[in-house]
């Protein structure tokens, strides 16, 4: 059950201090209005873009993996904002939700966090975007099967990395510094309406091993918030996909040709 945090009135000040302490110009003093919530909740809405930027990579042992970019977009009217507080070796995570007539609440969520010590060097929300690969059949399902081949991405650190829609503010409001460092006691990460967070295919974890897959037709699914941790406008748009043909050319070179893409954020 949602609760109104006793810290909600001070949340704006805490956010501003957090960003200032990071030494950047990321300001969040107006992101969450102080005071108790009044009116209706203004919710975010996380939607994945189809992972249609595909690259094939051969490792030193001759194995192949398919690499892809991950993009999550906030198509809702409200910020997707998370605050974390260190509790021993774990994190207590809350979602900040603003209201139509002022104020906000901090809602505890079950999200787990993972340290991205593989070059990312900041905290991530574990598996908030998941990718699964399946053979493409004549009548594909409307959601990925749980036994599909999974990506190795540990999670997302949310921040405004690019404006994806023609609505929402023109200037980014959440920055990378909000994701914290390894010894951080708090973090604040989020995604502004109309903005997306992108992990390009060359980053660690953006891949699925296809060494033993036969040539043929496949579907690569993308799903946001599979665990249903967060409050958002709807969950009906949390899944999309890309269909592609996996082929082996002369000399053993493998290719992935995109044939069709699923729904896009809008």
Secondary structure, 3 states (H helix, E strand, C coil): CCCCCCCHHHHHHHHHHHHHHCCCCCCCCCCCCCCCCCCCEECCCEEECCCCCEEEEECCCCCEEEEECEEEEECCCCCEEEEEEEECCEEEEEEEEEECCCCEEEEEECCCEEECCCCCCCEEEECCEEEEEEECCCCCCCCCCCCCEECCCCEECCCCCEECCCCCCCCCCCCHHHHCCCCCCEEEEEECCCEEEEECCCCCCCEEECCCCCCEEEEEEEEECCCCCCCCCCCCCCEEEEEEEEEECHHHCEEEEEEEECCCCC
